[in-house]
Amino acid sequence: MYFQYGDKEIDYLKSKDARLGEVIDRVGHIERLVDADLFSSVVHHIIGQQISMKAQQTTWERMHDCLGVISAETICAAEVDTLQSLGMTFRKAEYIIDFAAKVSSGEFDVDAVEHMSDNDAISALASLKGIGVWTAEMILLFCLQRPNILSFDDLAIQRGMRMVYHHRKIDRKLFEKYRRRLSPYCSVASLFFWAVSGGAIPEMKDYAPKKPSKKK
């Protein structure tokens, strides 16, 4: 399943922002995979913190092979050492088991999060061990498919914004100006900022000041 968007979102963004509109025309439609299951999405994001996507996928596949189904029940039945042996740190294994235990006991209501506002859902997810605001925002975008997520804490988003708008730095005030302009479809804008940051338009450059090279 891919993040769902269409002409309505694209036409709105192009009408509000000419530079982003040019990027949208150059890059074309972006297909970004989403995980519709909130429980597995939280686990997947905890695993993926500070490691490569390839390492994340390898550990995720090992979890499936070991547990069969990724659920609160199967994780609660596992030991921390078992999860750690699949390729994650001891701390991440603890975070995942703690999350599963809270879901199993009813302390954390996964279904309730799906019906919360963006801010409330971010606060609820960020209350979990191992989940910060940025991770919560990514879960809202790539699991719940919330339409208006633009993360100030995402370095690639900031890089993409610098490249599109020719800024040397994106501070909070400037960021909020663009967020207001692109709302209520910031999530789609995020997809294109990520694409630009990753080199989708080769001639676009990052305007951030270059760090001075260290003298040998």
Disulfide bonds with the S-S distance in Angstrom:
none
